[in-house]
């Protein structure tokens, strides 16, 4: 299953309107909230967490690049989980120790 948190419901509405086939797959579950809130609220653990936030050029985006956020993501990892996010100039990967 692919869960995609998105805090802008208009973006998901636009995708549904112009590319309706993207939402026909029952394994895709859009979640209308931001990723940090989603990770705070879910009780599920995940194999992969991909962070597709833009570079941290302002305070709202910066929250996806903090130690607190990465600890929150780790809390939602399964034992063999993997995460990846972009950062200015490089990609960061996190895997189990």
N, C-alpha and C positions, 0 to 999 in steps of 0.2 A: 504494500500500500504506500502511496505517496501522499503525504500531507503537506499542503503548501499554505503557510500562514501569509496573509497579505493584509496590511492595515488599510489599504485603499480599495473598498468594495467596488468603486467605479472602474478600477483597472480590471478586476475579474469580470465585471459585467461587460466591459468592452471586448475582452478576450472571448467570452461566451457568445457575444453578438457576431463578431467577425470570424472567429475560428471555433464554431460550435463543436466540431469533432474532438477538440481537446478535452471536453468535459464528458464525453460519452463513456469513457473508460471508468468502470465502477471502482477501480483501485485508486483513483484520484479524489482526494477529499480537500476541497478548498476550506480554509479556516479564516474567517473574517476578523482578524486581529493581528497585532504585530507579533513578531517572532519571540521577543522576550516575554511578553505576556503569555503566549502560548506555552513556552517552556516552563513558566511559573505555575501554570494551571494544570498541565497534563500529568497524569500518573503513569503514562506509557514510557517505556524505554525504547531507544532507536538504534539501529545498526549504523545509520549514516545521518549526519546533520550537515547540511550545506548552507552556508550563509551567503546570500546573494545581495547583501546590502551594498550600496555605493560606498566609496571611500568616506572616511569620517571627516567631512568638511564642515559639519556643524554639530551642535550638541545632541539633537535627536538621533543622528546617525552614529555619533560617537559611542552610544550605549551598546552597540554591537561589537565594539572593539575594546571592551574593558575586561579586566581580570574577573570582575563579578559575572559578566555574561559568559565567559568561558567556563567558569566554575559551575554556573547554572546548566550549561550545555553538557558538561561532564556528568552532572547528576542524572541527566536523562539518557546517558549512554548505556547500552548493553555492554557486557564484558569485552566484546571484540569490536566495539564501535569505532567509527572514523568520522572526523569532521574536517571541513575545509572552508576557508574564507579568503577573500582577496584583501590585500593590504597594500598601501602605496609601494610599488616597486617589487612586490613579491607575493607569493602564495604561502599561507601558513597551513600546515597539516597537523592534526592532533590524532594520535592513536593510543591504544592502551599501553601502559608501561609494562 
